[in-house]
Structure formats: structure tokens, C-alpha cells
Amino acid sequence: MQSCGSLSARWLNASVAIGCVEPAGPGHGERDNRLTIKARQGEGPVKRAIRNAGWLLAGKGVGGIFSLVYLALAARSLGAEPFGVFALILSYGQAVSNLAQFQSWQTLVRYGAVHVAAGQHDKLGRVICFTALLDLGAASTGAVLGVAGVYLIGAQFGWSDSEQTLAMLFSISLLFGLRGTPTGILRLFDRFDLAAYAETVLPAMRLAGALVAWMTGASILGYLVAWSLAELVTTAAIWWASLREVSRRSTGRVSAKGPRLRGVVQENPDIWKFAWATNFTTSLSLVWKQFPVLAVGWALDSVAAGGLKIATQLAGALHKPTLALARSVYPELAKLAVTGHEEVRQVVARATVAAGLAGLLAVGIIVAFGQFALQLVGGDAYLFVYSVLIVLTIAAAFELCGVAIEPALVAFGRPGRVLMVRMIVAAIYVALLIWMVQALGLIGAAWATVCSSVMLVAGLYAVFRREVGVSSNRTAMTDRTDSVS
């Protein structure tokens, strides 16, 4: 654990520098930095969240366009059946990666916001060390899960020995792309612009790799290599952006001496509980995105799985603003939750209304232009998933309505309740998905997703209302007690 001291110190310099203290010196650029920081501090939480969502959407918007292009290249060059195998291997690798990883950026933002507000930069450094170790441990655990999973279920998908080897190696390669800690640093200190720039590297590299694979007539292996290299380069870019911010803003060396892991647990109550809860919660959420493709590949065939993958990717255009809003609003809610719940409730209400309108607009766009989009991406061979695409977009619209509810509950320090809701809905979803795919075919997977989205938003909203109500009652009782005394 002592080896983390230098890492903590280095990152701690960034923590102090990025928004915690103003950079010293008379230079023109440094004065601009101070003005920028003060301007950002003067913004309200909703305005900051929208601005940060804009930065994330800028990166995600470019990524969305690129993703459709490289998916089209793969679908058209590989053919329906090989593309279906590629989609299954891709979904398996992403499911393993999502299942194993800790969402360490949430832990860093949740506890780091408290230490930044209190000016306790040494404690912040130890939290950063803690989350870096979480990322390392998650990668190691995921490698074991990836290998074991292929041996257990590979034959169920009809994979040959060579395809099972590809799935195993691909899932392991994605685990080196875990980048929660540097991402958390950038989000904690309001540098969503740098995170957006770094995130554009991923789709750009995937597109470049897909173009090379397409021009050379590569097989499934070529496209999987392109995906793996893109993850590694993106991770390097985000670390580079974070270290560059350290170098640009650091004003001196800050000591990070003191207890390491034991100190973190003592200084941050329930940090392990919070980390595990957010890990399970987000893992359930992200695995849902991959599980339908795997279930369809198991129950039907690889061609149906490939069609569902394309429909999911197109419907995922709505998930990009969902994730952008959730990730941008969470740091603001974490800061507001330190002082009270009423402002959090107001932010959630505004975000829900805006998200609901955006969801309705997205459904209308897909109904009008969905067939054209499918033809553009996969050709006539994938028009059979048009109805599936519409239903998946409806599911995404429902999910978009709850975009701010889960971050609010996490900011309140209630990730366990979010986990409980997600586990209940996930159990129902898995059973419903398997039954509806077997009973209705491919469209059954889409309707099962709609049902799960409605249940999830309703469950989270019920918990949120209860949490806000309890907080309001406690505040009222405190005010009455103070007035009597």
C-alpha cells in the first residue's frame, strides 16, 4: 500500500490545483484560469449540469456518428452470419468488462466532493489512491471471469474453438480499458471538456481500425483487434489529459503521508459499502444492454443477434444523452446533497421534464426515419428489425425520464436502495426476456426491455419520493425544536 504514496501525491497536486486553489503567478494565462474558475463557481447547478452535459454530448455525438459508420462497415463487409458472431463476441466482452469494473469515478466524486468542500486535500489524495486500486483489482477479477465464462457458455452460442479463443482474448483486452479514476478526477473538478476530448479518441480509433479492416477484407479477428486497440488508446488519452492538467495547474508538491487503505476506510464512512453498491448497480445497468443480444443469440441465432445489435446501437443514440445528463448532473447533486435535499429535488424535477420531452422527440424521429437508418447502416438485410428499433426507442425514452433520479439517490448516499431496486427489476427482466424471446421471437426481447424500463423508473421514483419526504420531515422537526428552544 505504501507504493500508492507517490501516486496519491501526484494526483493530489491535481486535486489542489483543479479548482481547489487558484494557480499562483502573474501570467496572463493564469489570470484567465482564475476568471474561468470564478465564472464556473458562479453558475447554478442546473446550468453547470447542462454545460457539462453539452461537453459530454459533444464527445458522445461525434462518437455516435462514428459508431454507426464502423458498425455499418462491419455489417456490410462480414455478412449477416459472421457479423452476428462478431456481435455476440462483442456483447460478451463488453458484458464481462461492465460486470467486473467498479464505477470508481462515482466513489471518487461522492467522497471527494466532501473533502474538497472541507479543504481536506490529504484525505482526497487517499481516496484517489483507493479508487486506483479498485480499478486494478477489477481488471484482475474480470480477466478470470472472462476466461471462465467462455468455457462455460461458449458452446451454447455455437462458437467454434477459434471463436471461443477470440471471445476470451477480447474480453481480457477490454479490461485494460478501465479508466474510472482519471475520469472521476476530471468530473469532480468540472473538467468535462477534457473528458469529452479524450472520449472522442475511442470512436475515432474504432472507425480508423474498422476502415483498415474493411479495406483489407479482414475477418472477425480484424474488427475485434480494432475494438481492443481503441479501448487501450482511449485509456491512455484520458490518463494523459489528467496528467496534463496536473502539470498545467500544479503549484507545488503536496504531501500524501499517512495511512493508506485503512486510513481511507476510517476517514470515509461506508466507502466500501458505497463502492460495492455502485459497482453492482452500474454492472446490472450496463449488463442489461448486452444481455438481450446474448439471450437472442442463445435462443434464436446469430443473424437475429446481429440485427438486435444494430437496432440497439441505433436506439442507443438516445442513451448517449441519457448517460451524458446523468454523469454531468451527479457531481452537482453530490455537492448540493452536502447542504440539503430541497435543491436536489428541484434539479431532479427540471431534469425529468426536459428528459421526457427529449424522449418523445426521439421516438418520433425513429418512427419517421428508422427504416432509412437501418438501410444506411446494415442494408436491406436488416430491415426486419424496424419494429424492434421502434420498441427499443420507446424503452430508452422511459429510461431517459429517470435520468436524474438515480444520481440523486447516489448523491444522498443511498446506493444500496438503488441496488435493491435494480436487483428486483433485473431478476424480473431476465425471466421476462427469456420467456418473451421464446414466445414472441425477436420482438419479445424489445418489449421485455420496455417493461423493465418502466418498472425501473417507477421503482426509483418511489424510493426518491420517500427519501425526500423523510428528509423534509426531519428538517421540519429540527426547525420546530430550534424555535421552541
ROLO-995049 format. One record per residue (C-alpha): x, z negated, y; residue in one letter. Coordinates in steps of 0.2 Angstrom, whole numbers, padded with zeros to 4 digits. Layout:
residues N
+-------+-------+-------+---------+
|    px |    pz |    py | residuo |
+-------+-------+-------+---------+
|     X |     Z |     Y |       a |
...
+-------+-------+-------+---------+
END
This chain:
residues 485
+-------+-------+-------+---------+
|    px |    pz |    py | residuo |
+-------+-------+-------+---------+
|  0000 |  0000 |  0000 |       m |
|  0015 | -0003 |  0012 |       q |
|  0018 |  0016 |  0012 |       s |
|  0002 |  0018 |  0022 |       c |
|  0010 |  0009 |  0037 |       g |
|  0018 |  0025 |  0044 |       s |
|  0003 |  0035 |  0041 |       l |
| -0008 |  0021 |  0050 |       s |
|  0004 |  0021 |  0064 |       a |
|  0004 |  0039 |  0066 |       r |
| -0015 |  0041 |  0066 |       w |
| -0016 |  0025 |  0076 |       l |
| -0007 |  0034 |  0090 |       n |
| -0020 |  0047 |  0089 |       a |
| -0034 |  0034 |  0089 |       s |
| -0027 |  0026 |  0105 |       v |
| -0024 |  0042 |  0113 |       a |
| -0040 |  0052 |  0109 |       i |
| -0052 |  0044 |  0121 |       g |
| -0047 |  0026 |  0119 |       c |
| -0035 |  0026 |  0133 |       v |
| -0031 |  0038 |  0146 |       e |
| -0014 |  0048 |  0145 |       p |
| -0001 |  0042 |  0157 |       a |
|  0009 |  0053 |  0168 |       g |
|  0006 |  0063 |  0184 |       p |
|  0005 |  0081 |  0176 |       g |
| -0009 |  0092 |  0181 |       h |
| -0015 |  0094 |  0163 |       g |
| -0016 |  0076 |  0160 |       e |
| -0027 |  0074 |  0176 |       r |
| -0038 |  0087 |  0168 |       d |
| -0039 |  0077 |  0152 |       n |
| -0044 |  0061 |  0161 |       r |
| -0058 |  0071 |  0170 |       l |
| -0064 |  0078 |  0154 |       t |
| -0064 |  0061 |  0145 |       i |
| -0074 |  0053 |  0160 |       k |
| -0086 |  0068 |  0161 |       a |
| -0090 |  0066 |  0142 |       r |
| -0092 |  0047 |  0144 |       q |
| -0105 |  0050 |  0157 |       g |
| -0116 |  0061 |  0146 |       e |
| -0131 |  0053 |  0137 |       g |
| -0131 |  0053 |  0118 |       p |
| -0143 |  0067 |  0116 |       v |
| -0133 |  0078 |  0127 |       k |
| -0117 |  0074 |  0118 |       r |
| -0125 |  0077 |  0102 |       a |
| -0132 |  0094 |  0107 |       i |
| -0115 |  0099 |  0114 |       r |
| -0106 |  0093 |  0099 |       n |
| -0119 |  0102 |  0088 |       a |
| -0115 |  0118 |  0098 |       g |
| -0097 |  0117 |  0094 |       w |
| -0101 |  0114 |  0076 |       l |
| -0113 |  0129 |  0076 |       l |
| -0100 |  0140 |  0084 |       a |
| -0089 |  0137 |  0069 |       g |
| -0104 |  0137 |  0057 |       k |
| -0112 |  0153 |  0065 |       g |
| -0096 |  0163 |  0063 |       v |
| -0094 |  0156 |  0045 |       g |
| -0112 |  0160 |  0041 |       g |
| -0109 |  0179 |  0046 |       i |
| -0093 |  0179 |  0036 |       f |
| -0101 |  0171 |  0021 |       s |
| -0114 |  0184 |  0020 |       l |
| -0101 |  0198 |  0021 |       v |
| -0089 |  0191 |  0007 |       y |
| -0104 |  0187 | -0004 |       l |
| -0110 |  0205 | -0002 |       a |
| -0093 |  0211 | -0006 |       l |
| -0093 |  0201 | -0022 |       a |
| -0111 |  0205 | -0027 |       a |
| -0108 |  0224 | -0025 |       r |
| -0091 |  0225 | -0032 |       s |
| -0093 |  0214 | -0048 |       l |
| -0111 |  0220 | -0053 |       g |
| -0126 |  0209 | -0057 |       a |
| -0120 |  0200 | -0073 |       e |
| -0102 |  0197 | -0068 |       p |
| -0107 |  0191 | -0051 |       f |
| -0119 |  0179 | -0060 |       g |
| -0105 |  0172 | -0070 |       v |
| -0095 |  0171 | -0053 |       f |
| -0110 |  0162 | -0045 |       a |
| -0111 |  0149 | -0059 |       l |
| -0092 |  0145 | -0059 |       i |
| -0093 |  0144 | -0040 |       l |
| -0108 |  0132 | -0041 |       s |
| -0099 |  0122 | -0055 |       y |
| -0083 |  0120 | -0045 |       g |
| -0092 |  0115 | -0029 |       q |
| -0104 |  0103 | -0038 |       a |
| -0088 |  0094 | -0045 |       v |
| -0080 |  0093 | -0029 |       s |
| -0095 |  0086 | -0020 |       n |
| -0099 |  0074 | -0033 |       l |
| -0081 |  0067 | -0033 |       a |
| -0077 |  0066 | -0015 |       q |
| -0080 |  0051 | -0004 |       f |
| -0088 |  0055 |  0013 |       q |
| -0074 |  0046 |  0021 |       s |
| -0077 |  0053 |  0038 |       w |
| -0093 |  0043 |  0038 |       q |
| -0084 |  0027 |  0034 |       t |
| -0071 |  0030 |  0047 |       l |
| -0084 |  0034 |  0061 |       v |
| -0095 |  0019 |  0056 |       r |
| -0082 |  0006 |  0056 |       y |
| -0070 |  0015 |  0068 |       g |
| -0084 |  0015 |  0082 |       a |
| -0085 | -0004 |  0082 |       v |
| -0066 | -0006 |  0083 |       h |
| -0064 |  0007 |  0097 |       v |
| -0078 | -0002 |  0107 |       a |
| -0069 | -0018 |  0105 |       a |
| -0052 | -0011 |  0109 |       g |
| -0045 | -0016 |  0092 |       q |
| -0034 | -0002 |  0088 |       h |
| -0023 | -0010 |  0075 |       d |
| -0039 | -0013 |  0064 |       k |
| -0044 |  0005 |  0067 |       l |
| -0027 |  0011 |  0060 |       g |
| -0030 |  0001 |  0044 |       r |
| -0047 |  0009 |  0042 |       v |
| -0039 |  0026 |  0044 |       i |
| -0027 |  0021 |  0030 |       c |
| -0041 |  0015 |  0019 |       f |
| -0051 |  0032 |  0021 |       t |
| -0035 |  0042 |  0017 |       a |
| -0033 |  0033 |  0001 |       l |
| -0051 |  0036 | -0003 |       l |
| -0048 |  0055 | -0001 |       d |
| -0033 |  0054 | -0013 |       l |
| -0042 |  0044 | -0026 |       g |
| -0057 |  0055 | -0025 |       a |
| -0046 |  0070 | -0029 |       a |
| -0039 |  0062 | -0044 |       s |
| -0055 |  0057 | -0051 |       t |
| -0063 |  0074 | -0048 |       g |
| -0049 |  0083 | -0057 |       a |
| -0054 |  0073 | -0073 |       v |
| -0072 |  0076 | -0071 |       l |
| -0069 |  0095 | -0069 |       g |
| -0060 |  0097 | -0085 |       v |
| -0071 |  0086 | -0095 |       a |
| -0087 |  0094 | -0088 |       g |
| -0081 |  0112 | -0094 |       v |
| -0078 |  0106 | -0111 |       y |
| -0095 |  0098 | -0112 |       l |
| -0106 |  0111 | -0104 |       i |
| -0096 |  0127 | -0103 |       g |
| -0103 |  0134 | -0119 |       a |
| -0121 |  0131 | -0113 |       q |
| -0119 |  0144 | -0099 |       f |
| -0112 |  0157 | -0111 |       g |
| -0095 |  0156 | -0104 |       w |
| -0081 |  0163 | -0114 |       s |
| -0064 |  0154 | -0117 |       d |
| -0056 |  0163 | -0102 |       s |
| -0071 |  0159 | -0091 |       e |
| -0071 |  0141 | -0096 |       q |
| -0052 |  0140 | -0091 |       t |
| -0056 |  0149 | -0074 |       l |
| -0070 |  0136 | -0071 |       a |
| -0059 |  0122 | -0075 |       m |
| -0044 |  0128 | -0064 |       l |
| -0056 |  0132 | -0050 |       f |
| -0064 |  0115 | -0049 |       s |
| -0047 |  0107 | -0049 |       i |
| -0041 |  0118 | -0035 |       s |
| -0056 |  0114 | -0024 |       l |
| -0052 |  0095 | -0024 |       l |
| -0036 |  0098 | -0014 |       f |
| -0048 |  0103 |  0000 |       g |
| -0054 |  0086 |  0003 |       l |
| -0052 |  0083 |  0022 |       r |
| -0063 |  0068 |  0026 |       g |
| -0050 |  0058 |  0036 |       t |
| -0044 |  0070 |  0049 |       p |
| -0062 |  0076 |  0051 |       t |
| -0068 |  0059 |  0054 |       g |
| -0054 |  0056 |  0067 |       i |
| -0060 |  0072 |  0077 |       l |
| -0078 |  0067 |  0076 |       r |
| -0075 |  0049 |  0081 |       l |
| -0066 |  0054 |  0096 |       f |
| -0078 |  0068 |  0101 |       d |
| -0066 |  0082 |  0097 |       r |
| -0079 |  0093 |  0089 |       f |
| -0072 |  0108 |  0097 |       d |
| -0056 |  0106 |  0087 |       l |
| -0065 |  0103 |  0071 |       a |
| -0075 |  0119 |  0075 |       a |
| -0060 |  0129 |  0077 |       y |
| -0052 |  0123 |  0061 |       a |
| -0068 |  0125 |  0051 |       e |
| -0068 |  0144 |  0056 |       t |
| -0052 |  0146 |  0046 |       v |
| -0062 |  0143 |  0029 |       l |
| -0074 |  0158 |  0031 |       p |
| -0061 |  0169 |  0039 |       a |
| -0049 |  0166 |  0024 |       m |
| -0063 |  0169 |  0011 |       r |
| -0068 |  0185 |  0020 |       l |
| -0049 |  0191 |  0020 |       a |
| -0047 |  0186 |  0002 |       g |
| -0064 |  0195 | -0003 |       a |
| -0058 |  0211 |  0006 |       l |
| -0042 |  0211 | -0003 |       v |
| -0051 |  0208 | -0020 |       a |
| -0064 |  0222 | -0016 |       w |
| -0051 |  0234 | -0011 |       m |
| -0040 |  0231 | -0026 |       t |
| -0055 |  0231 | -0038 |       g |
| -0052 |  0213 | -0043 |       a |
| -0061 |  0204 | -0057 |       s |
| -0070 |  0187 | -0055 |       i |
| -0052 |  0179 | -0055 |       l |
| -0048 |  0188 | -0039 |       g |
| -0063 |  0181 | -0030 |       y |
| -0060 |  0163 | -0036 |       l |
| -0042 |  0164 | -0031 |       v |
| -0048 |  0169 | -0013 |       a |
| -0060 |  0154 | -0013 |       w |
| -0047 |  0142 | -0018 |       s |
| -0034 |  0148 | -0006 |       l |
| -0046 |  0147 |  0008 |       a |
| -0050 |  0129 |  0005 |       e |
| -0032 |  0124 |  0005 |       l |
| -0028 |  0134 |  0021 |       v |
| -0043 |  0126 |  0030 |       t |
| -0037 |  0108 |  0025 |       t |
| -0020 |  0112 |  0032 |       a |
| -0028 |  0119 |  0048 |       a |
| -0039 |  0103 |  0051 |       i |
| -0023 |  0092 |  0047 |       w |
| -0013 |  0102 |  0059 |       w |
| -0027 |  0101 |  0073 |       a |
| -0027 |  0082 |  0071 |       s |
| -0008 |  0080 |  0071 |       l |
| -0008 |  0092 |  0086 |       r |
| -0020 |  0081 |  0095 |       e |
| -0008 |  0066 |  0091 |       v |
|  0007 |  0075 |  0099 |       s |
| -0003 |  0081 |  0114 |       r |
| -0011 |  0064 |  0119 |       r |
|  0000 |  0051 |  0111 |       s |
|  0008 |  0039 |  0124 |       t |
|  0019 |  0029 |  0113 |       g |
|  0021 |  0021 |  0096 |       r |
|  0008 |  0008 |  0091 |       v |
|  0012 | -0005 |  0078 |       s |
|  0001 | -0005 |  0062 |       a |
|  0009 | -0020 |  0054 |       k |
| -0002 | -0032 |  0044 |       g |
| -0012 | -0032 |  0028 |       p |
| -0017 | -0015 |  0021 |       r |
| -0032 | -0014 |  0009 |       l |
| -0035 | -0032 |  0008 |       r |
| -0035 | -0033 |  0027 |       g |
| -0047 | -0019 |  0028 |       v |
| -0060 | -0027 |  0017 |       v |
| -0058 | -0044 |  0027 |       q |
| -0059 | -0035 |  0044 |       e |
| -0074 | -0024 |  0040 |       n |
| -0088 | -0032 |  0030 |       p |
| -0096 | -0022 |  0016 |       d |
| -0084 | -0007 |  0019 |       i |
| -0083 | -0004 |  0000 |       w |
| -0102 | -0005 | -0001 |       k |
| -0104 |  0007 |  0013 |       f |
| -0091 |  0019 |  0006 |       a |
| -0099 |  0019 | -0011 |       w |
| -0116 |  0021 | -0004 |       a |
| -0112 |  0036 |  0007 |       t |
| -0102 |  0043 | -0007 |       n |
| -0117 |  0043 | -0019 |       f |
| -0129 |  0048 | -0006 |       t |
| -0120 |  0063 |  0000 |       t |
| -0115 |  0068 | -0018 |       s |
| -0133 |  0068 | -0023 |       l |
| -0137 |  0078 | -0007 |       s |
| -0124 |  0091 | -0010 |       l |
| -0126 |  0092 | -0029 |       v |
| -0144 |  0097 | -0026 |       w |
| -0138 |  0113 | -0018 |       k |
| -0128 |  0118 | -0033 |       q |
| -0139 |  0111 | -0047 |       f |
| -0153 |  0124 | -0046 |       p |
| -0141 |  0138 | -0049 |       v |
| -0133 |  0129 | -0064 |       l |
| -0151 |  0125 | -0070 |       a |
| -0156 |  0143 | -0069 |       v |
| -0141 |  0149 | -0077 |       g |
| -0144 |  0137 | -0091 |       w |
| -0162 |  0140 | -0094 |       a |
| -0163 |  0159 | -0089 |       l |
| -0147 |  0170 | -0087 |       d |
| -0133 |  0174 | -0076 |       s |
| -0142 |  0188 | -0067 |       v |
| -0155 |  0176 | -0062 |       a |
| -0142 |  0163 | -0057 |       a |
| -0133 |  0176 | -0046 |       g |
| -0150 |  0181 | -0037 |       g |
| -0154 |  0162 | -0034 |       l |
| -0136 |  0160 | -0027 |       k |
| -0139 |  0175 | -0014 |       i |
| -0156 |  0168 | -0009 |       a |
| -0149 |  0150 | -0007 |       t |
| -0135 |  0157 |  0004 |       q |
| -0147 |  0166 |  0015 |       l |
| -0159 |  0151 |  0016 |       a |
| -0143 |  0141 |  0019 |       g |
| -0142 |  0149 |  0036 |       a |
| -0155 |  0136 |  0041 |       l |
| -0144 |  0122 |  0033 |       h |
| -0130 |  0126 |  0044 |       k |
| -0139 |  0119 |  0060 |       p |
| -0146 |  0105 |  0050 |       t |
| -0128 |  0099 |  0045 |       l |
| -0122 |  0103 |  0062 |       a |
| -0135 |  0092 |  0070 |       l |
| -0133 |  0078 |  0058 |       a |
| -0114 |  0077 |  0059 |       r |
| -0115 |  0078 |  0078 |       s |
| -0129 |  0065 |  0080 |       v |
| -0121 |  0052 |  0068 |       y |
| -0107 |  0047 |  0080 |       p |
| -0119 |  0045 |  0094 |       e |
| -0131 |  0035 |  0084 |       l |
| -0116 |  0024 |  0077 |       a |
| -0112 |  0020 |  0095 |       k |
| -0130 |  0016 |  0100 |       l |
| -0133 |  0005 |  0085 |       a |
| -0120 | -0007 |  0090 |       v |
| -0131 | -0012 |  0105 |       t |
| -0149 | -0009 |  0099 |       g |
| -0161 |  0001 |  0089 |       h |
| -0174 |  0007 |  0103 |       e |
| -0162 |  0020 |  0110 |       e |
| -0159 |  0026 |  0092 |       v |
| -0177 |  0028 |  0089 |       r |
| -0179 |  0039 |  0104 |       q |
| -0164 |  0050 |  0099 |       v |
| -0172 |  0052 |  0082 |       v |
| -0189 |  0057 |  0089 |       a |
| -0182 |  0070 |  0100 |       r |
| -0171 |  0077 |  0087 |       a |
| -0186 |  0078 |  0074 |       t |
| -0197 |  0088 |  0086 |       v |
| -0183 |  0100 |  0090 |       a |
| -0178 |  0102 |  0072 |       a |
| -0196 |  0105 |  0067 |       g |
| -0198 |  0119 |  0079 |       l |
| -0182 |  0127 |  0073 |       a |
| -0188 |  0126 |  0055 |       g |
| -0204 |  0135 |  0060 |       l |
| -0195 |  0149 |  0068 |       l |
| -0183 |  0151 |  0054 |       a |
| -0197 |  0153 |  0041 |       v |
| -0205 |  0167 |  0052 |       g |
| -0188 |  0176 |  0053 |       i |
| -0186 |  0176 |  0034 |       i |
| -0204 |  0182 |  0031 |       v |
| -0201 |  0197 |  0043 |       a |
| -0183 |  0201 |  0039 |       f |
| -0179 |  0193 |  0022 |       g |
| -0181 |  0209 |  0012 |       q |
| -0169 |  0218 |  0024 |       f |
| -0156 |  0204 |  0022 |       a |
| -0157 |  0205 |  0003 |       l |
| -0154 |  0223 |  0003 |       q |
| -0140 |  0221 |  0015 |       l |
| -0131 |  0208 |  0005 |       v |
| -0134 |  0212 | -0013 |       g |
| -0143 |  0229 | -0013 |       g |
| -0159 |  0234 | -0021 |       d |
| -0154 |  0224 | -0037 |       a |
| -0158 |  0208 | -0028 |       y |
| -0175 |  0212 | -0020 |       l |
| -0183 |  0202 | -0034 |       f |
| -0178 |  0186 | -0026 |       v |
| -0188 |  0189 | -0009 |       y |
| -0202 |  0177 | -0013 |       s |
| -0189 |  0164 | -0019 |       v |
| -0180 |  0166 | -0002 |       l |
| -0196 |  0163 |  0007 |       i |
| -0200 |  0147 | -0003 |       v |
| -0182 |  0141 | -0001 |       l |
| -0183 |  0143 |  0018 |       t |
| -0199 |  0133 |  0018 |       i |
| -0189 |  0119 |  0009 |       a |
| -0175 |  0120 |  0021 |       a |
| -0187 |  0119 |  0036 |       a |
| -0194 |  0102 |  0029 |       f |
| -0177 |  0096 |  0027 |       e |
| -0172 |  0100 |  0044 |       l |
| -0186 |  0089 |  0051 |       c |
| -0177 |  0074 |  0044 |       g |
| -0160 |  0079 |  0051 |       v |
| -0158 |  0063 |  0062 |       a |
| -0167 |  0051 |  0051 |       i |
| -0153 |  0048 |  0038 |       e |
| -0139 |  0047 |  0050 |       p |
| -0149 |  0034 |  0060 |       a |
| -0151 |  0023 |  0044 |       l |
| -0132 |  0025 |  0040 |       v |
| -0128 |  0020 |  0058 |       a |
| -0139 |  0005 |  0056 |       f |
| -0128 |  0000 |  0041 |       g |
| -0142 |  0004 |  0028 |       r |
| -0134 |  0017 |  0017 |       p |
| -0140 |  0008 |  0002 |       g |
| -0158 |  0011 |  0007 |       r |
| -0154 |  0030 |  0009 |       v |
| -0146 |  0030 | -0008 |       l |
| -0161 |  0022 | -0016 |       m |
| -0172 |  0035 | -0008 |       v |
| -0161 |  0049 | -0013 |       r |
| -0159 |  0042 | -0031 |       m |
| -0178 |  0041 | -0034 |       i |
| -0181 |  0059 | -0027 |       v |
| -0166 |  0066 | -0036 |       a |
| -0172 |  0059 | -0053 |       a |
| -0190 |  0067 | -0050 |       i |
| -0182 |  0083 | -0044 |       y |
| -0171 |  0085 | -0059 |       v |
| -0186 |  0083 | -0071 |       a |
| -0197 |  0094 | -0060 |       l |
| -0184 |  0108 | -0058 |       l |
| -0181 |  0109 | -0077 |       i |
| -0200 |  0109 | -0081 |       w |
| -0204 |  0122 | -0067 |       m |
| -0190 |  0134 | -0071 |       v |
| -0196 |  0134 | -0089 |       q |
| -0214 |  0135 | -0085 |       a |
| -0213 |  0147 | -0070 |       l |
| -0196 |  0155 | -0071 |       g |
| -0185 |  0158 | -0055 |       l |
| -0199 |  0154 | -0043 |       i |
| -0201 |  0137 | -0051 |       g |
| -0184 |  0132 | -0045 |       a |
| -0188 |  0136 | -0027 |       a |
| -0205 |  0127 | -0027 |       w |
| -0196 |  0112 | -0035 |       a |
| -0184 |  0112 | -0021 |       t |
| -0199 |  0112 | -0008 |       v |
| -0207 |  0097 | -0017 |       c |
| -0190 |  0087 | -0017 |       s |
| -0188 |  0091 |  0002 |       s |
| -0205 |  0084 |  0006 |       v |
| -0203 |  0069 | -0004 |       m |
| -0185 |  0065 |  0003 |       l |
| -0190 |  0067 |  0021 |       v |
| -0206 |  0056 |  0018 |       a |
| -0196 |  0043 |  0010 |       g |
| -0183 |  0042 |  0023 |       l |
| -0195 |  0042 |  0037 |       y |
| -0204 |  0027 |  0029 |       a |
| -0188 |  0017 |  0027 |       v |
| -0183 |  0021 |  0045 |       f |
| -0200 |  0016 |  0052 |       r |
| -0199 | -0001 |  0043 |       r |
| -0181 | -0003 |  0049 |       e |
| -0186 |  0000 |  0067 |       v |
| -0201 | -0011 |  0065 |       g |
| -0191 | -0026 |  0059 |       v |
| -0178 | -0024 |  0072 |       s |
| -0192 | -0024 |  0086 |       s |
| -0200 | -0039 |  0079 |       n |
| -0183 | -0048 |  0079 |       r |
| -0179 | -0043 |  0097 |       t |
| -0197 | -0049 |  0102 |       a |
| -0194 | -0066 |  0094 |       m |
| -0177 | -0068 |  0102 |       t |
| -0184 | -0064 |  0119 |       d |
| -0198 | -0077 |  0116 |       r |
| -0186 | -0090 |  0111 |       t |
| -0175 | -0087 |  0126 |       d |
| -0190 | -0088 |  0138 |       s |
| -0196 | -0105 |  0130 |       v |
| -0178 | -0112 |  0131 |       s |
+-------+-------+-------+---------+
END
